[in-house]
Amino acid sequence: MHSVLPGEPRTPGEEPAVTVRGLVKKYGAKTAVDGLDLTVARGGVTAVLGPNGAGKTTTIETCEGYRRPDAGTVRVLGLDPVADSAALRPRIGVMLQSGGIYAGARAGEMLRHVAALHAHPLDPAALTERLGLGDCGRTPYRRLSGGQQQRLSLAMAVVGRPELVFLDEPTAGLDPQARRATWELVRELRADGVTVVLTTHYMEEAEQLADDVAIVDGGRVVAQGSPEELCRGGAENTLRFTGRPGLDLASLLKALPAGSAAGEPVPGSYRVDGTVDPQLLATVTAWCAQHGVMPDRITVERHTLEDVFLELTGKELRP
Amino acid sequence: MTATGTFTPRPGAAPLGRMIRAQAALETRMLLRNGEQLLLTVVIPTLLLALFSTVDIVDTGDGAAVDFLAPGVLALAVMSTAFTGQAIATGFERRYGVLKRLGSTPLPRWALMTAKTCSVLVTEVLQIVLLTVIAFALGWSPHGNPLAVLLLLVLGTAAFSGLGLLMAGTLRAEATLAAANLVFLLLLVGGGVIVPLSKFPDAAQTVLGLLPISALSGGLRSVLQDGAGVPWADLGVLAVWSVLGLGAAARFFRWE
């Protein structure tokens, strides 16, 4: 079981940016979100990670005030997203998964419009330049490439200088350059004190950007913590070493803590699976010394977020 | 990453008046930029007015043809913008998530609808100026009380807006596109715009006379052509359609 560390406030005593408790949302007979709890600390980047249909978008859209919870409570910046919508909307920035822009609008025109709805917006021209959209100011939205449309949508989410932005799959379908440009922007938002909640399918994105990761599956948060905590929390790290082939692993297993495993997948190449901590490393090297084995090439494989993710959410394909 | 201060939060909604003005200006630009919409709102009414005033195809009764046609075409202009154009544009805004996206900006929904109405009214003013100039060039001599005309145009706009928004908010965008154009065509023929209702059989006349387009074209004609007083019956029909249409739209409109 993974340590579930709900996003603790960075400044003690400060109220979280988002608090979701026991959220249930059904569409007809289908339960999209099933008792979800999520806390987002202020001033960091939280990645909501999950397979398709896990309930990520429904959760985010409930926080944005688009959906009324069937059960549970949602508080965003201390407000009820539905009842206090008028007070909340100026304070949040929203990037929808797709669409949201007039087919006939020009890129610059749409951004200027969203800016005009706010009291102290960023300079739209500087923002388009910043996102590499400087040349498409007069291009109709429908003629922009997919990546340009995504970046315009991102620009619309931040132009009003919100405290909190929700980005629903901000880099889906982007090429590596555009993805990195988006990551840069998210890092800059964080550095400037904006709270960012993003959903993603990309483990690398969560590892690169997130202070806090919530893994969602089946409409619930199955684990939450920093990427390091989640990877460390996974008991399944691996220690590898090479040595003389045919060593007696049974005696090694006796020395190792319960739940560990040892094997020799290739003659002379050994692996130990378990909670790889300094104690385990010491046990293995002591055992090697006992048996007069010089362990060459000792490596500790840290499990990636993707390993943890697959371990938690299963490997079967989702619809 | 060090802070640059570019994105330091400073949230806040723009003043309501500025939001509504910006939204109305954007909606109007979208409409005037759209070729299909211009065909519907400008080209068709202008062509019908010019063609039927100069070529004697339809028997428009006694007097100059333009005196009969101008009020009908003004009614058509209102319908084309408030109903057909607004239904199609709003239907696709819903389909493309524009209404949804605007729903999370500081712009309240009622302000969005107000801006849409402003945009419809601005477009109508442009249409009416254009059609009036053309009608005068064709020898139009209008009569009657301008206030009665204004009242008819406003209630007609309300009635058609309600019906257009009801359609846009409940049907798929493609269905709205097809249905709004079909309704436009049917009402153009059967609503006293260019063909007098008296050309239809008696039974049909009674039913057709209750259509919003017939009330608007009939009311405008009674004032502008015949110099009659305030056409209360026609205003009553438009008021009923307004209440029904706007009420149903408010009740059934889906934003996504």
Interface residues (C-beta under 8 A of the other chain):
Chain A: E64 G65 Y66 A86 R89 P90 R91 I92 V94 L96 S98 G99 G100 I101 Y102 A103 G104 A105 E109 H113 V114 A116 L117 H118 A119 H120 L122 M156 V158 G160 R161 P162 E163 R187 E188 L189 R190 A191 D192 G193 V194
Chain B: M1 T2 A3 T4 G5 T6 F7 T8 P9 R10 P11 G12 A13 A14 P15 R18 M19 A22 Q23 L26 R29 M30 R33 N34 F92 E93 Y96 G97 V98 K100 R101 G103 S104 T105 P106 L107 P108 E256
